[in-house]
Amino acid sequence: MQVVILCGGQGTRIRDVSDDVPKPMIPIGGRPILWHIMKHCARHGFSDFVLCLGYKSWVIKRFFLDYHLAGADFSLRLGRPEALDLHGDWAAEDWNVTLAETGLDAMTGCRVKRVEKYITGDTFLLTYGDGVADVNLRRLLEFHQSHGRVGTVTAVQPPGRFGELELEGERVAEFSEKPLLARGRINGGFFVFHRTLFDRLRDEPALVFENEPMTELARDGELMAYRHDGFWHPMDSSRDYKFLNDLWAAGQAPWASWEAPPLRVAASRLPGSVPRALERSARGTLAAKR
C-alpha cells in the first residue's frame, strides 16, 4: 500500500530555524524529519512512498539521489564518474520513492489530486511531512477497513492551535480547520482513504484539502476518526525543533521504534541537503544532553 506525503509547503512559521531548506528536510538528530516519518511508516510495513513536492523540491530530490552515498565509504575516478565503488556495508532502505512535482504554489488539495496518476491501489495512506507520532499504522488501516467509509483521520488530543474534529462515537460529525476555540480532538495528520477521494478533488491550485474536501466528507458521513492517545507532535516552530531534537538526543523519541545507525558522512556536506548551521545546532543539543 502506498503512502502519500505532503512535502511542498513553504514552512513560513519555521523560517527562524531554516530558510534555505524545505520544511520536511529540517533535521531531527541529523536526519530530515521526512526520513523519520518514512522510517515509521516502513516499520509498520508501508514502504512505497509518493512525495508531493513543491517549495525547494530539488533539495528533497538530491537527498534521495545521494541517499546511498551518505553513509558509505566509496572510491571514484574523477575521469570516469560512472566508476563508483562502494565499500563495506552501507545503509540502504528497501523503499520505493516516487518524487512528484505538484507545483510551487499549489495548496494541499491540489497536490493530492496531482498524484492521483501514481496511486495504483484502491486504498492509500496520506500524511504530512512535518510531524511525528507513534501511531500504529497497521491498526489505523484495520480500523479504516472495518467501517467502509471513504476516509479515516487520526484524532489526537493536542496543544490547541490546529484543525478540530467533533466526534459522534467514531463518526466525524464536523471537521473545522483551526477554530478560534478548541473543543475536542484535532486532526493528527495520519489518514487512510479509498481512491474515490480523488473524485472530490480538483486540479485547482487554491484547493485546500483540509477545508472543502474534508468538511464535505465529514458532513456526508464518509469520514471516521481513529483515536490516538499516544505521542504526536508537529515541527512548526523553533521551539518544536528544539523539543524534538532534545527527545531524540536523550533517547526518548516515542516515534523511533527502529535502530538508527549514525551517518558517517554529514548530510550537510551533500549538495542540497541540511545546512551546516542546522547540523551544528543538532550537535549542540546532543552535547548538552551528554
HELIX and SHEET records of a PDB file:
HELIX    1   1 THR A   12  ILE A   14  5                                   3    
HELIX    2   2 LYS A   23  MET A   25  5                                   3    
HELIX    3   3 ILE A   33  ARG A   43  1                                  11    
HELIX    4   4 SER A   57  LEU A   65  1                                   9    
HELIX    5   5 TYR A   67  ALA A   70  1                                   4    
HELIX    6   6 THR A  108  ARG A  114  1                                   7    
HELIX    7   7 GLU A  116  TYR A  118  5                                   3    
HELIX    8   8 LEU A  137  HIS A  147  1                                  11    
HELIX    9   9 ARG A  195  ARG A  200  5                                   6    
HELIX   10  10 GLU A  212  ARG A  219  1                                   8    
HELIX   11  11 SER A  238  ALA A  249  1                                  12    
HELIX   12  12 ALA A  267  ARG A  269  5                                   3    
HELIX   13  13 ARG A  276  LYS A  289  1                                  14    
SHEET    1   A 7 ASN A  96  GLU A 101  0                                        
SHEET    2   A 7 ASP A  48  LEU A  53  1                                        
SHEET    3   A 7 GLN A   2  CYS A   7  1                                        
SHEET    4   A 7 THR A 123  TYR A 128  1                                        
SHEET    5   A 7 ILE A 186  HIS A 194 -1                                        
SHEET    6   A 7 GLY A 151  VAL A 156 -1                                        
SHEET    7   A 7 LEU A 223  HIS A 228  1                                        
SHEET    1   B 2 PRO A  27  ILE A  28  0                                        
SHEET    2   B 2 ARG A  31  PRO A  32 -1                                        
SHEET    1   C 2 ASP A  73  ARG A  77  0                                        
SHEET    2   C 2 ARG A  80  HIS A  87 -1                                        
SHEET    1   D 2 GLY A 131  ALA A 133  0                                        
SHEET    2   D 2 TRP A 232  PRO A 234 -1                                        
SHEET    1   E 2 GLU A 164  GLU A 168  0                                        
SHEET    2   E 2 ARG A 171  SER A 176 -1                                        
END                                                                             
